[in-house]
Amino acid sequence: MSEYVWPPGLGTSAQEDVRRSWPATVSSLPMGASVSGLVIGRQPFGVFIRIDGVPNAVGLAEITAMPREMDLPPMGAVVTGRVIWHADHNHQVKLRLDERARP
């Protein structure tokens, strides 16, 4: 298996759940909110995160929003960070990760 994987279960029904829940997601996760979650997908540009406590929320931490010395967190790592943007066009919560990730 490649070290880069897309999040599992993001088929049509899951995407619809994410879209339908978007207003509640934005309300629950305002800019600057502190979050934690599980890395559920990896790509060369960043990691996808299932955000704790917010059903159907998909977080994306791009490598440009990670601390300079931080490696791309592995699948299954628990990470923490802050909300820096709401990408309405694809219903993603953009995150800036904290310096430490826990395996």
Secondary structure as UniProt FT lines:
FT   TURN            8..9
FT   HELIX           12..28
FT   TURN            31..32
FT   STRAND          34..43
FT   TURN            44..45
FT   STRAND          46..51
FT   TURN            52..53
FT   TURN            55..56
FT   STRAND          58..62
FT   HELIX           63..65
FT   TURN            68..69
FT   TURN            75..76
FT   STRAND          78..87
FT   TURN            88..91
FT   STRAND          92..97
//
